[in-house]
Each structure stands twice: as structure tokens, then as C-alpha cells.
Amino acid sequence: MRKNKSGAIGIFLGLLLTAAFTVGLIAVRDPAAFIRKDSYDYTLEFAVNLCKSIWLPAGVIGIPLFLVSLIRSLYLESKEKDR
């Protein structure tokens, strides 16, 4: 069986955690950034509160995970191309 070395899962998780970091950081600095004046959305409020509660660990884990997975994937791809 061939081992999957693409790193797509690491890249996806890194991007997801980086997005949570970004939304959480924006919500912490400006609490009214995601609030609409004409309606209220419980799902958006839940997602913003979740990102607000995990923004620092998500950034600490997500950004390096994304960068390492991306670099590793590009390195393996260029190594495979040289063969």
C-alpha cells in the first residue's frame, strides 16, 4: 500500500485554525465587528464566541501547522518531480 504524503489534512487543519484565530482576534479587538444592526443570527454569534474563546491557541497551533505542512508538501512534490 502506498502511503499518502501529501499533507492535505495538515494544510486544511492549519487553515481552519488560522481562520479561527483571525475571526477571534477581530472579535476580541472590535466586539461589534460581526454584529448586524437589522438582524440577529444565533449561529454567527455562536461561531464568533467559539473563535473568541480559542483564538490564541488556534493561532499558536494553526499558523505553524499550516506553514510546516505546506513547506513539507512542496518539498515532497519537488523531490518527486526530480525522479
C-alpha positions in Angstrom: 0.0 0.0 0.0 1.2 3.5 -0.9 1.5 5.9 1.9 -0.2 9.3 1.4 2.4 12.0 1.9 0.5 15.0 0.5 -0.1 16.7 3.8 -3.5 17.9 2.7 -5.0 17.2 6.1 -2.4 19.3 7.9 -2.8 22.2 5.4 -6.6 22.1 5.9 -6.4 22.0 9.7 -3.8 24.7 9.7 -6.1 26.9 7.5 -9.1 26.2 9.7 -7.3 27.1 12.9 -5.8 30.2 11.2 -9.3 31.3 10.2 -10.5 30.8 13.8 -7.5 32.8 15.0 -8.3 35.7 12.6 -12.0 35.8 13.5 -11.3 35.5 17.2 -8.7 38.3 17.1 -11.0 40.6 15.2 -13.9 39.8 17.6 -11.7 40.5 20.7 -10.4 43.8 19.4 -13.7 45.0 18.0 -16.7 43.3 19.5 -19.2 44.9 17.2 -17.4 43.8 14.0 -19.7 40.9 13.3 -23.0 42.3 14.6 -25.6 43.4 12.1 -27.9 46.2 13.1 -31.0 44.9 11.3 -31.0 41.2 12.4 -29.6 38.7 14.9 -28.1 35.4 13.9 -27.6 32.8 16.6 -25.2 30.7 14.5 -22.9 33.6 13.8 -23.0 34.6 17.4 -22.0 31.0 18.4 -19.2 30.8 15.9 -17.8 34.2 16.9 -17.9 33.3 20.6 -16.2 30.0 19.9 -13.5 31.7 17.9 -13.2 34.3 20.7 -12.6 31.6 23.2 -9.9 29.7 21.3 -8.2 32.4 19.2 -4.8 32.4 20.9 -4.3 28.6 21.0 -5.7 28.4 17.4 -3.1 30.9 16.2 -0.2 29.2 18.1 -1.0 25.8 16.7 -2.6 26.7 13.3 -0.1 29.1 11.7 3.0 26.8 12.3 1.0 23.7 11.3 -0.1 25.3 8.1 3.4 26.6 7.2 5.1 23.3 8.1 2.6 21.2 6.2 2.8 23.5 3.1 6.6 23.5 3.1 6.7 19.7 3.6 4.2 19.2 0.8 6.1 21.4 -1.6 9.4 19.8 -0.7 8.0 16.3 -1.3 6.4 17.4 -4.6 9.6 18.8 -5.9 11.5 15.8 -4.8 9.1 13.5 -6.6 9.4 15.7 -9.7 13.1 15.3 -9.8 12.8 11.5 -10.0 
